[in-house]
């Protein structure tokens, strides 16, 4: 599927009501295309956490125009399944992400941590993470 309208038509066929009942949810999943207009936009919401995030945004269910309660998660799962054939996790995306130099660039936070440590303020040193 390539457009939220097509997902919405599919939702109406599965759950009743009209496509407009589902359009806000399907638009929400795909609005990340404004940031990255190819399939990589899916990494931002097309995963298990995105489905639960959608539920937080729209509530546990919507009431369609037929008066039927439709779980928001079911609509999110449908969206991911129609786009990708399965529901990935964030781990599925991150495991395939290339680590680049800018990710290691120190920010101002390190200066703050050094100051906290030197002034013996309430400080717990973070464990070092080893990358593969």
C-alpha positions in Angstrom: 0.0 0.0 0.0 1.2 3.5 -0.7 -1.3 5.9 0.6 -3.3 6.3 3.9 -6.5 6.4 1.9 -5.9 2.8 0.6 -5.2 1.6 4.2 -8.4 3.3 5.3 -10.5 1.7 2.6 -9.1 -1.7 3.7 -9.9 -0.9 7.4 -13.5 0.0 6.4 -13.9 -3.3 4.6 -12.5 -5.3 7.6 -14.2 -3.4 10.4 -17.2 -1.5 8.9 -17.8 2.2 8.8 -16.3 4.4 6.2 -12.7 5.1 5.2 -12.8 8.5 6.9 -13.2 6.8 10.3 -9.7 5.3 9.9 -7.9 8.0 7.9 -6.5 10.0 10.9 -4.7 6.8 12.2 -3.3 5.8 8.8 -2.2 9.4 8.2 -0.4 9.4 11.5 1.6 6.3 10.6 2.6 7.8 7.2 3.1 11.5 8.1 6.8 10.7 8.7 7.1 10.7 4.9 7.4 14.5 5.3 10.8 13.9 6.9 12.0 11.0 4.8 10.0 10.4 1.6 11.0 6.8 0.9 10.5 3.5 2.7 13.0 4.4 5.4 10.3 6.7 7.0 8.8 3.4 8.3 11.6 3.1 10.9 9.9 5.9 12.9 6.5 4.4 13.5 6.0 1.1 11.6 7.0 -1.2 14.4 5.6 -2.7 17.7 6.3 0.4 19.7 4.8 2.6 17.1 1.6 0.6 17.3 1.4 1.2 21.1 2.3 4.8 20.6 -0.6 5.1 18.2 -2.9 3.7 20.9 -1.6 6.5 23.2 -2.3 9.1 20.5 -5.8 7.9 19.5 -7.0 6.0 22.5 -7.6 2.3 23.1 -10.3 2.1 20.4 -12.2 4.3 17.9 -15.9 4.2 17.3 -16.5 3.9 13.6 -19.6 5.4 11.9 -21.4 2.1 12.3 -21.1 2.5 16.1 -18.6 -0.4 16.3 -15.6 -0.1 18.7 -12.4 -1.0 16.8 -9.1 -1.4 18.8 -6.5 1.1 17.7 -3.8 -1.5 17.9 -5.6 -3.7 15.4 -5.7 -0.8 13.0 -1.9 -0.2 13.5 -1.1 -3.9 13.1 -3.1 -3.9 9.9 -1.2 -0.9 8.6 2.2 -2.5 9.3 1.1 -5.9 7.9 -0.2 -4.3 4.7 3.0 -2.3 4.2 5.6 -4.8 5.2 4.0 -8.3 5.6 5.0 -8.5 9.3 5.3 -6.3 12.3 8.9 -5.4 13.0 10.4 -4.2 16.3 12.6 -1.2 16.8 15.4 -3.7 17.2 14.8 -5.0 13.7 15.5 -1.5 12.4 18.5 -0.6 14.7 20.3 -3.9 14.1 20.5 -2.9 10.4 21.5 0.7 11.0 25.0 1.7 10.1 26.9 3.3 13.0 28.7 6.5 11.8 31.1 9.0 13.4 28.6 11.7 14.3 26.9 9.3 16.7 30.1 9.3 18.9 30.6 13.1 18.8 30.8 14.4 22.4 28.2 16.9 23.3 27.9 19.4 26.2 26.6 16.7 28.4 30.1 15.3 28.9 31.2 18.7 30.3 28.3 18.6 32.7 29.2 15.1 33.9 32.8 16.1 34.4 31.7 19.1 36.5 29.4 17.0 38.6 32.1 14.5 39.2 34.7 17.1 40.1 32.4 18.9 42.5 31.4 15.5 44.1 27.7 16.2 43.5 25.2 13.4 43.4 26.8 11.3 40.6 26.8 7.8 39.4 29.2 6.9 36.7 27.6 5.3 33.7 28.9 1.9 32.6 30.9 1.8 29.3 29.2 0.2 26.4 31.2 -2.0 24.1 30.1 -2.0 20.5 30.6 -5.1 18.3 
